[in-house]
Amino acid sequence: MKQILQNFKTGELRVEDLPAPMLRPDGVLVRTRFSLISAGTERSTVEVAQSSLLGKAQKRPDLVRQTLDNVRRDGVRATYEKVMSRLSTLKTLGYSSAGEVVESDCPGLFQAGDRVACAGGEYAHHAEYVFVPKNLCVPIPDNVSFEEAAYTTLGAIALQGVRQADLQIGDWVAVLGLGLLGQLTVQILEANGCNVVGIDLSAEHVERALQSGATAAFLRHTTNLEEKLRDLTGGHGF
């Protein structure tokens, strides 16, 4: 099968011919029909990989802290070898896809031929075949296409954010950042009966949020933005 991989040391992206994964307990083997490219998350991952070592350190200070902890615990040589080994490892990309079940170890839940949406950074890769645990895939309704179902993971992330916020009908809600996740969040909030205000740096994203049902949307650097938001919400804010 073919799969997209990235060399984290050089940043090189390549399509590799690899053996298909094996079916494992409590999961399904899926032939991918569509996999979603996340313009934010995956672009960030690719850009970090294509950076120099200094650039990687600047963009991932959390990994720098881990490296320093390893130096103190294991010494410089062992840490260097560990870092070089990790940088040379080919990294998988993708975390949201949709396809058809080829084999199943989930009797009563999934069987060969079922259409499913798949999730997980360790599973739903950009690959022709993927193994996915049963708790990270769901059946696709008949009226939903594979292409639409490939957005399921991102929709679930947006929905979880709305649920965690514990919002009520009529609440004013600000969505900061109107990329793909932000746009999905706007639509879910609008369907939930909330008054949604979107804010972003991109005029195109602002316009799309209005088309998606936002009550209002503004560019981040709009003059007197705070005052306008206060007036819009009757002084209550968000």
BASEVEX-573988 format. One record per residue (C-alpha): residue number from 0; x negated, y negated, z. Coordinates in steps of 0.001 Angstrom, whole numbers, m for minus. Example, Ala and Ser with C-alpha at 12.3 -4.5 7.8 and 13.67 -1.06 7.14 Angstrom:
0 m12300 4500 7800
1 m13670 1060 7140
// end
This chain:
0 0 0 0
1 m1028 m3651 m325
2 m1398 m5974 2663
3 m2604 m9560 3150
4 m5555 m9843 5556
5 m7841 m12673 6617
6 m11474 m12614 7655
7 m11445 m14805 10770
8 m15171 m15542 10423
9 m15132 m16859 6847
10 m11449 m17733 6497
11 m11208 m15658 3307
12 m7733 m14348 2489
13 m7508 m11112 559
14 m5014 m8508 m595
15 m6259 m5073 451
16 m5184 m1570 m552
17 m4619 283 2722
18 m2947 3510 3855
19 685 3026 4840
20 1303 3158 8607
21 2585 6381 10147
22 5976 6735 11788
23 5612 6652 15574
24 8040 7462 18400
25 10965 5082 19015
26 10513 3124 15826
27 11079 2958 12090
28 8910 2853 8999
29 10142 54 6735
30 9489 m760 3089
31 9242 m4556 3024
32 11409 m6451 572
33 10705 m9988 1853
34 8287 m11361 4455
35 8489 m14940 5669
36 5527 m17335 5482
37 5696 m19655 8481
38 4308 m22948 7201
39 3474 m24134 10712
40 2214 m21114 12647
41 475 m19294 9813
42 m1003 m22411 8224
43 m2520 m23269 11600
44 m3985 m19760 11880
45 m5445 m19946 8373
46 m6903 m23426 8949
47 m8592 m22331 12180
48 m10139 m19332 10423
49 m11432 m21517 7586
50 m13136 m23908 10026
51 m16786 m23773 11063
52 m17670 m22303 14461
53 m17592 m25823 15896
54 m14249 m26462 14232
55 m12852 m23219 15647
56 m14006 m24262 19113
57 m12379 m27687 18780
58 m9069 m26232 17599
59 m8978 m23365 20121
60 m10298 m24669 23468
61 m8506 m21767 25173
62 m10853 m19333 23422
63 m13841 m21465 24419
64 m12808 m21135 28069
65 m12459 m17365 27655
66 m15924 m17211 26091
67 m17483 m19167 28968
68 m15776 m16860 31462
69 m17219 m13869 29596
70 m20703 m15429 29664
71 m20512 m15811 33434
72 m19221 m12265 33855
73 m21077 m10276 31161
74 m24034 m12439 30146
75 m24918 m14316 26960
76 m25982 m11369 24770
77 m22942 m9203 25468
78 m20618 m12169 24967
79 m22300 m13138 21681
80 m21912 m9612 20318
81 m18273 m9532 21406
82 m17517 m12885 19737
83 m19268 m11922 16484
84 m17401 m8616 16410
85 m14081 m10374 16891
86 m14835 m12960 14209
87 m15670 m10207 11717
88 m12390 m8398 12322
89 m9810 m8646 9552
90 m6684 m10334 10905
91 m3137 m9460 9903
92 m669 m12240 9096
93 3112 m12436 9280
94 5724 m11879 11979
95 9152 m11934 10310
96 10343 m9717 7465
97 13192 m7653 6052
98 13351 m4361 4208
99 14682 m807 3982
100 14105 1996 6470
101 12056 4802 4915
102 11752 7004 8012
103 13281 6743 11472
104 12571 8152 14912
105 15684 6470 16303
106 18578 8908 15824
107 21915 7171 16161
108 20363 3729 15654
109 18626 3730 12274
110 18358 6118 9369
111 16623 6142 5995
112 18189 3606 3642
113 19325 1170 6349
114 18640 m2506 5676
115 16848 m4112 8629
116 15288 m7398 9723
117 11953 m6984 11516
118 10058 m9104 14040
119 6735 m9220 15853
120 3226 m10493 15203
121 1887 m6976 15694
122 4380 m5384 13316
123 6253 m7513 10731
124 3203 m8272 8601
125 2837 m9320 4980
126 2539 m5703 3866
127 4435 m3317 1613
128 5171 m983 4530
129 5338 m1711 8267
130 6046 267 11412
131 8417 m1552 13772
132 9612 m487 17266
133 13371 m77 17562
134 13727 m3127 19832
135 12153 m5397 17190
136 14470 m4623 14282
137 18188 m5116 13698
138 20631 m4057 10962
139 21314 m6602 8223
140 25027 m7323 7612
141 26286 m6481 4124
142 26875 m10142 3243
143 23282 m11176 4109
144 20483 m10810 1553
145 16992 m9505 2303
146 15618 m12980 1605
147 17958 m14582 4140
148 17329 m11833 6695
149 13582 m12511 6573
150 14322 m15686 8593
151 15784 m13688 11501
152 12782 m13992 13826
153 12613 m17767 13476
154 16356 m18032 13973
155 16033 m15971 17152
156 13273 m18263 18454
157 15421 m21344 17826
158 18482 m19689 19375
159 16538 m18703 22497
160 15441 m22305 22966
161 19047 m23483 22782
162 20189 m20790 25224
163 17434 m21616 27715
164 18430 m25296 27632
165 21918 m24290 28886
166 23664 m26985 26850
167 27353 m27845 26849
168 29713 m29082 24141
169 29222 m32813 23665
170 25715 m32965 25162
171 23194 m35243 23487
172 20087 m33317 22460
173 16844 m34568 20909
174 14892 m32237 18626
175 11269 m33396 18415
176 9702 m31994 15268
177 11850 m31102 12280
178 9869 m28375 10604
179 11449 m25009 9884
180 12139 m24182 13542
181 13377 m27700 14180
182 15801 m27540 11252
183 17182 m24211 12451
184 17543 m25640 15955
185 19470 m28632 14593
186 21922 m26323 12820
187 22436 m24101 15882
188 22977 m27118 18145
189 25447 m28660 15700
190 27384 m25382 15573
191 27326 m25375 19389
192 29162 m28702 19475
193 26206 m30836 20556
194 25276 m34331 19392
195 21879 m33799 17802
196 19198 m36421 17211
197 16126 m35386 15233
198 12729 m37103 15324
199 9812 m36383 13007
200 6854 m37956 11203
201 8185 m36933 7780
202 10929 m38881 5996
203 11786 m35728 4040
204 12296 m33743 7248
205 14420 m36532 8718
206 16674 m36546 5650
207 16990 m32757 5710
208 18034 m32845 9376
209 20834 m35258 8519
210 21962 m32911 5756
211 21873 m30035 8273
212 24325 m31750 10597
213 22265 m33982 12884
214 24236 m36908 14321
215 21217 m39115 13669
216 17557 m38704 12765
217 14604 m41082 12947
218 10989 m41358 11949
219 8723 m41184 15002
220 7318 m44666 14411
221 10688 m46365 13888
222 10648 m49877 15359
223 12411 m50077 18752
224 13141 m46350 18635
225 13644 m46060 22393
226 16184 m48879 22367
227 18051 m47353 19431
228 18240 m43981 21172
229 19518 m45626 24344
230 22262 m47422 22404
231 23155 m44273 20471
232 23692 m42253 23649
233 25512 m45022 25500
234 22580 m45475 27839
235 22646 m41870 29060
236 19668 m40555 27111
237 19193 m36830 26601
// end
